[in-house]
C-alpha cells in the first residue's frame, strides 16, 4: 500500500480534479485504489458522477466522531464504498468520503478538536489504526488523499503522518511559494521515518502562452531554489472546456485529450517511486538517478534499490534490471549473482545469459560457464542478430560446430543469417561455421538476388580462409564469369583464390583491381582495403605503389586499433597481427619469393575438400 497525498497551499489549482483523474487512471492500469477525502471543510470527491454513493455514506468525520463517542476505533468498512463506474476485475476504486452529507455535517465537523484528539485521545494511533484497516480491508495498491489547503492540523496529518508521497500542486506565484516553503520544509523534516516522503511538484492551471519575457521561467527557477528540487516540475496546463463544469474525468472519458495525457504523467511519476509497484520498480531501475524531488543522494538511491530487490525477490525481470545497474557500477560479483537469481526465477531471455557470460569470461572466472551461457542464449528463438554474434564470440572452436542449427540462428531471416556468416571470420573454426550456415541457404534457393550475392561473397571469403580455393572459385564464377566484368571485391578474391589453387599469382584479376582503384580511388580507405591494394599492385609489378599502400595500411590500423580483416589470412585479426601480416606483405614486395599468404599453408591445401 502506497499512500499519496494531493496538497495545494492555495485553492484554484485543480487539486481534487487531478486526484480523481489519477485515481481512475491507476484503476484502469489494474491497481486497487482508495481515494480519501480529507478536505473536510470543502469536500468534493463524491460530487463526481462515478464517485457518488448510491445513498448517503458516512466518511472521515463520522469515523472520528464514532471513535470519540465510544473510545474504540470503528471498523473502516462502514465508512467506505466501491465506485460502481470504475472496476477492472477484482481491481477498482473505493471512496472514503469526508462524511455523510446531512444537515448536521457542519456541526459534527466543528465539534472535532484535532489538537485535543492528538493530545488527549491518542489521535496519532487512531490514524495509524485507520491506515492499517485500509490495508487489511481493501488491500489497496494506492491510497490517494485529498488534503485541505493552507496550514492546519488536518493538513499535517495528510502531508506528514499518513503519506509515503505528496503531490504538491501550485500556481507559480509568490503566494504559493511563500506558503509552500514552510510546508515542504516540515515534510522533509518529518521524523522518525524509514524513508523520506517522496515529493512530486506539479505546476497546475498554467496558461499555455509564450513566455517571451521569461516570467514563467524565472518563477520556476525561484520555486526550484526555494523548495529544493532540481528537475522540471510536471505541468498541468489551464484547460478551457465546458466539460469541466460537468466534472468530466478526462483519463476515462477523454483519454486522448492533452489534459488526460498530463494527468497520466502525474500517475507515472507516482508509480515510479513506489518500490512495491512492479512497473514503477522497472521504471526506476531504468533511470535511478532521475527524481522529481531534491538531487538524489547515492544513499537514498541505494536504499530504494534494496527496497525494490526485497519487494521483487522472485521477479526475474526486476532482478535482471538490478543486475544491469550493479554491472554498470562495476560490482560484477553482485551483478552475476542477480543474473543467476533472475534465471532461477524464470527469466530466460538471451541477454541475461550473455551478460552473465561476459562476467564469467573475465580474468578470474570460469570459461566453461561462459560457453554454457552462450549456448543457452542460442537456444532462444528470438535472439537478435547482435546477440547471436555476441554468443558466438564466446564459444570455443569445439562448441562452434553446434550453432548453425541452433534455434537462435534458425529463427533469423535469411538476410540476417548471411550477415552472421559474413561476420564469422574471427578464426578458422568460425569460417567453417559460416560455411555451415551459408550452404543450406544457397541450396534452398530462397534468397533474393542481392541476398544471394552477399551470401556468395561471404562464402568465398570463408572458403579462402579455410584453403578451399576450388569452392571459392566456383562461387565467384557463378556470380560473374568474366574478370573484366567483376567489381573490385570479386576481382581481388578471385585473384587470391587462383593464387591459392595454383601456387602462383595470376595477373589478370589484380590488373582489374588496379584499374578500378585508379578510376575511382577510395577517399577514406580502411586498413583491409589498403592491404589488398598493396598485394594487387605488387602482383602487377608496381612495387613502389605496393609499398606505399602497405605502409598506409599499417598506419591506418595503428590509429584505429581493434580488429580488422587481413587479406593475408582472410580472418579478422588484432592490430598486432595485422601489422605482422603487413610486414610479411612488405617482404613479398621486396622480393622474398618464399613468402606466401598465411591462408595458403600446405596443411590447408592438402586437406581441403573437393569443390
N, C-alpha and C positions, 0 to 999 in steps of 0.2 A: 504494500500500500504506500503510495507516494502522494503526500498532501501538498497541494499548491494553492496559495492564496493569491487572489487578484486584488490589488490595492491601488488606490489613487489618492493623492493628498487633496486634490480638488475634484469636484464633480464635473460632468460635461465632457468626459473623455471616452465614454462608451465602455466603461469597465464591465458592467453586467452583460452587455451585448457581446463583448469579447469572450467572457467566461462561457456563456451559453453556446456560442459558436465553437469554441474549443471543446467543450463537453460533448457536443453532438459529433464533432469530428473524431474525437477519441473513441466514442462508442461505435462509430462507423468503421473504425480500424480494428474492431474486435476487442476493445477493452471494456471492463466493467467500471462504470463511473458513478460517483456520488457527488452531486452538487449541493452545497450547503449555503443557505442564505443567512449570513451573519451581518448583513446590513440592516440591523434591526429597526432603525429609525425610518428608513425608506426602502422597505423590502420590495423585490421586483422579480425574483426568479420565476415564481409561479404565475406571472402575468403572461408568459409566453404560451402560445397555444399548446405546444407539445409538452409543456412542463406543468400544466394546470391540473390539479387533482380533480377527481370526479365529484368530490364533495369537500367541504371544509376540512382541512387537515392541520393537526397541531404541528408545532415545529420547535425551534430552538428555545424561545422564551417559555413555552409550555413545558418543555423538558426541564429547564432550570427551576421554574415555579413548582413543579411537582417534587423536585428534589428538596427545595426549601420547605415545602409543606410536610414532607414525610421523613426527611433526613436520610433517604435512600435514593440512590440513582435508579431511575426507572429504566425499563427495557426500551432500547432505541427503536425497535421495530414498530412501536406505536407512533413514532414521530417521523417516519419516512414513508414514501410511496414510490412505486416504479412508474416512470413515464410511459404511457401507453403508445406513444408515437415514435419512440426511439428504442428499437430492440434489434438484436443481432444474435439469434440463437440464445444461448444462455448468457450472452453479454447484453448490455443495455445501460440505461441511465436511471438512477434513483435520485430523488429530490428530498432534502430535509429543508422545508421552508422556514421562514423566520418565525412563524406562528400562525395559529388559526385566526383568520380574518373575521373576527366578531367585533361587535361594538366595544367589547371590553379589552381589545388588543392594547390600546394606548395605556390604559390603566395598569394592565398586567406588566407591560414593559417598564413603566415608570416606577413600579414597586420594587424592581430588582436593583439593588445597590451592588454593583460589580466589585467595588472595592471591599465592601463588607463580606461579599461572597468569598473572596480570596482570603481575607484576613481572619474571618471568624467561622467560615463554613467549609474550609478545605476546597475552595473553588478550583485550585490547581489540580487536585486529584480528581475532582468531578470531571473536568475537561479531559484529563488523561484517560479516565474510565470511558468517557464518550468515544474518544478516539479508538480505544481498544474494542468497544462494542461495534463501531463501524466495521472494523476488520473482521470480527467474529461473525456478525450477522449478514453483512452484504458481501464481504470479501472483495472490496473494490481494488482495481489496479490503481485507480486515481481518485483522490478526493479533491474537488475544486471548491474553494471557499470564497464567497463574495464578501469582502470586508467593507465596512463603512469608511468614509473619508476622514481626513484630519487626524488629530491626536485624540485618543480615547482609550479607556480601559479595554473595551472590546477590540479596538484596533490592535492593541498589544497582544491579546490572545491570538488573533488571526495572523499577525506578522511575526511573532516571536515564539510562542509556545507550541502551536499546532503544526506549523508547516515544515516541510522539507525544502520548499522553494517558494519564492514570492515573485509574482509578475507585477512589476511596478509600471503602471501606465501614467503617462504625464503629457501635458501640453508644454512645449519648450519655452516657458516664460519664467520670469523671476519669482512669481508667486509660488509656482510649483517647485522650483529649485530650492527656495528658502525652506519650505516645509519638508521636502524630501531629504535634505541634508541631515536633519536630525533623525528622521525615521530610519534612513539607511544606516546611519551610524549605530543606532540602537539594535538593528537587526544583526549587524556584523559583530556587535559586542555581546550578543546573547550567549550565555554560559549557564550550566555546562551542556555541551552537545558533543555527540560522537563526531560530527562533521559540520562544517559551516552551512548555513542556509544558502541554497543556490538563489541567485538573483538574476532575473531577466528584465531588462529595461526596454519598454515598448513606448515609443513616441506615438501618440494617438491623436486623432482628429486634426491631422496636419494638412493644411491646404496644399494641393498639388499645383504649385506655382513656381515660376522661375525665381531662383534665389540670386538675382543679379547683384544685390548689394551685400551678399554673404551674411544676411541676418540669421538665417537658419543655421548655416554652417558655424557661425561664431557661438550661437546659443548651444548647439550640440557640444562643441568643444568645452564650453563652460560647464555643462552637465557632466561630461566625462571627467573633467578635472576635479570638480567638487564632490561628485558621487563616487569617484574612484573606479571607473570602468574604462576599458580601452577599446573594446570592439564597438563598431557602429551599432546603435540601438535598432531594434526591429521597428518597423514603421507600419502604422495603420492609418491610411490617408482618410481625409474627410470624404464622405461618400454621399453625394446628393441624390437621394432616391426616396420617393414616397413610400417605398416598401418598408422603410424604417418606421413609418407610422404604424404599420401593422406588425411590427416586431418580427419580420421575416428572419428565419435562421438561414443565413447565407450559405454556410457549409453544407446544408441539407437541401435547401430549395433553389439556390442559385449557385451551384458549386463551381461554375466556370467564371464567375464574376471576379473582378480584381479584389474586392473585399474578402471574398472567400479564400482566395489564394494567400492573402496577407494573414488571415486568421490561421490558416494551415501552417504557415511558417512559425507562428507562435506555438502551435501544437508540437511541431517538430523539435523546437528548442527545449520544450518541457520534457518531452520523451528522451531527448539526447542526454540529459543529465540525471536520468533515473536509472541507476545501476541495476535495478530489478527488471527493467524492460529489455527484452532481447533486442528489439530494433534499436533502442537507444544505446545499448551496450555496443552493438556493431557500429553504429554511427560514431560514437565516442572513440572507439578504438581506431577508426579510420583517420581521425584528426584530434588526438587527445590534447594538443596544445591550444586548441581554439575553444574559448569560453565566452559567455555573454556577460560575465561579471568582471572582477578585477583580473589583472595579469596573473595567470595561474602559477603557483609555486610548484616546484618539482615534487615537494612533499604531498601537496593536495592531489596532483595528478596520480602519483604513485598510490596513494590511499584509495582513490577512486578505481584505479585499475585492479587493485587487490580485491575491492568490494565486488567488482564485476566478475572476477575469477571465482570468488566464493559463491556468488549467486548463480553462476552458469557453469558449474564444475563438470557437468555432464554434457555440455553443448559443444560439439566438435568444432563448429564454425567459429564460435566465440573464442575457444581455446587456440584455434589456429591464428586468429587475428591477434591475440595476445602474444603468441609466439613470434609473429612478424615484428611486433614492437620490440620484443626482447632482442631479436636478431639485429634490428636497426640500431639498438643501443649497445651492441657488442656483447651482450650476455648470451653467448652461444649455447652454453650448457643449459641454461634456463629455457632458451628457445627450443632446443632439441627435446627437452622434457615435455614442453607444452605441445609440440607437434606430435609426440608419441601419445599423449593423452587424447589429442584430437582424433587421431587414427583409431585408438581404442574405443572412443566414443562413437565411432561410425562415420567420421568424416574422411572419406577415401578419395578426395579429389587429387588429380595428378600433382598439383602444385605443392601440397603438403608433403608428399613423398620426395619431390625434388628439393624442397627446402631442407628437409632433414638429411637427404643425401649430400647436399652441399656442405653441411656441417660435418657429416661423417667423413668427407674427403679431406678435411683439414689435417694438419700435420700430425696431430696426436690421436686421430680417430681411426676407425676400422674401415678399410677399403671395401671389404666384403659386404658390410652393411650398406654402404653407399650403392654398390652394384645391385643388391637386392631391392633397395628402394627405387632405383632407376627402373628396374624390371617391373616393379609394382605400378609405377607411373604409366608404363607402356601397356598395362592390362586395361587401361581405361579406353573406352571407345569415343571419348570426346576431348582427348588431349589436343591442344593446338599444335601446329607445326613447330613453333618455337619450343614448346615443352618437349615435343618428341626429340628435337635436336639436342636439347639440354640433357635429356635422359641418355641419348646415345653417347654423348661426350663423356659420360660417367662409367660406361661399360668397359669391361675387359675384352680383349680380342676373342676369347672363348665364348663370351656371352653375346657378342655381336651377331653371331650366326642365327640367333633366335628372334631377331626383331622384324625381319621382313614380313612375317605372317602374324605379327602381334596385333591385337585389337586396335591399338592406337594408330599404327601405320595403315592397317587395312581400312580403317574408317575414313581416312583422309581422301579428299577428291584427288583424281589423277594428277592435276597440276601441282598440288601440294606434295604429293609423293615424289614427283620429279624434282621439286625444289629440295626436298630432304636428300635425295640421292645426289644431286649436284653438290650439296654441301658436305657429303661424306667422303672427303679426301684427306682426312687427318692422319690416316695410316693405311697400310695395305689391307688390313682387316676391314676398315671402313670402306675402302674401294670395292672389296669383294661383296660387302653388304649392299653397296649401291647397285652392283650388277644384279643381285638377287631381287632388288626392288624393281629395277627397270625392265628386266627380261619379261616378266608377266605382263607389265603394262603395254609393252610394244607388241607382244604376241596377241593380246586381246583386241588390238586394233580399235580401241575406243577413244583414242586421243584425237584432239583437233590437230590440224596441220601445224600450228605453232607449238602445241604441246609435244607433238611428235619430234619436231626439230630440236626442241630443248632436251627431250629425253635422249635422243640420239647423240647430241653433243655431250651430255653428261655421261652416257655410256662409253663414248670414245675416250674421254678423259680417264675414267676408271679402268678401262681395258689397257690403256697405255701404261698407267701406273703399275699394273699387275704383269706387264710384259706380254699381254695378249694382243699382239700387234695385228695379226690377221683379222681378228674380230673388229678391231678399231678401224682398219682399212675398209672392211666390208660395210660397216655402219656409215662411215663418212662417204664412201662411194654411193651408198643408197640415197644420200641427200643430194649430192651434186656429182655428176660423172666427170666433168672436165675441170682440170685445175684452173684453167683461165676463167671459170665461172664461179670459183669459190670465193667466199668472203675471207677476211684476214684470219679469222679464228679457225675456220675449216682448213685453209691452206696450211697454216702452221702445224696444226695437229696431224694433218695428212703427211706433211714432210717428216715430222718426228716419228710417226708410225712406220713410214717407209724406211727411215734410218734404222729403227729397231729391228724391222723384219729382215733387211738386207745387210746390215752391219756397216754400211757407208751411207753418207747423206746423198740424197737425190736433189739436184739443184732446183728443178722447176717449181716445186711448191714454195720454196724460200724466195725465189725470184718474184713470185706472185705476192708474197708478204711484203717485200721491199717496195714493190711497185705501188701497192695500196697505201703503204705508210708514207711514201713520198707525195702521192697525190692528195692525201688527206691526213697530215700529221696530227696526232692527238695532242691537245693543248695541255692537258693535265694527266700525263701518263702515270699509271700505278707501277709499283716495282715489278710485278709479273710481266706487264707489257714491255717494259724496258729490257728485262731479261730475255724475252722472246725476240725482241729486235736485235739484241746483241748476237744471238745464235744465228738468226736469219741473215744478217749482214756478213757474219763470218762465213756462212755456207756459200754465199755468192762471191766471196773473195774480197770483201771490203773490210779489211782488218781494222783500219783506223776508226771507221764509224762503229764497228762492233765493239771496240774497246771503250769508246765514248759512251755507248748505251750501257755497257756493263758497269762502268763507274757510276753513272747516274742511277742505275738500279740499286746499287749498294747505298748511295747517299740518300735516296728516297726512302728506302727501307729503314735506314738508321733513324731518319726523322720521324717515321710513322710508328715503328715498333709493332707489337702484336704478332699475328700470324699471317702468312701470305702464301699463295700457291706458287711453288717453284717449278718451272718447266724442266728443271734438271732431274726432278724426281716425280713430277706430276702429283705431288702431295702438298698439303698445307704444312708449312714449317715455321719454326720460330725465327726471329730476326737473326739470331746467331747462325742457325742452319742455313738461312737464306744467304748470308754473307759467305759461308763456306762454299755453298753451291756456286755462287757467282765468281768466287776466286778460281774454282775449277774451270769455269767457262773462260776466264781470262787466260788460264794455262792453255786451254784449247786454242784460243785466238792467237796465242804466242807460238803455236806450232807443236805443242805436245801431242803427238799422234796417238799415244796410248790412252789419253783421257777421253772418256765417253760418259754420256749421261748416266745417272745412278739407276734410272729405270731399265737400263739395258744390261743388268747383271746377268752373268751366264746362267745362274740358277733359274731366274725367271724365264729366260728364253728357252731353256731345255725342258722346262716343266709346264709350259703354257698349254692349255687345252686346245684342241683343234677349233678353228673358227667355224 
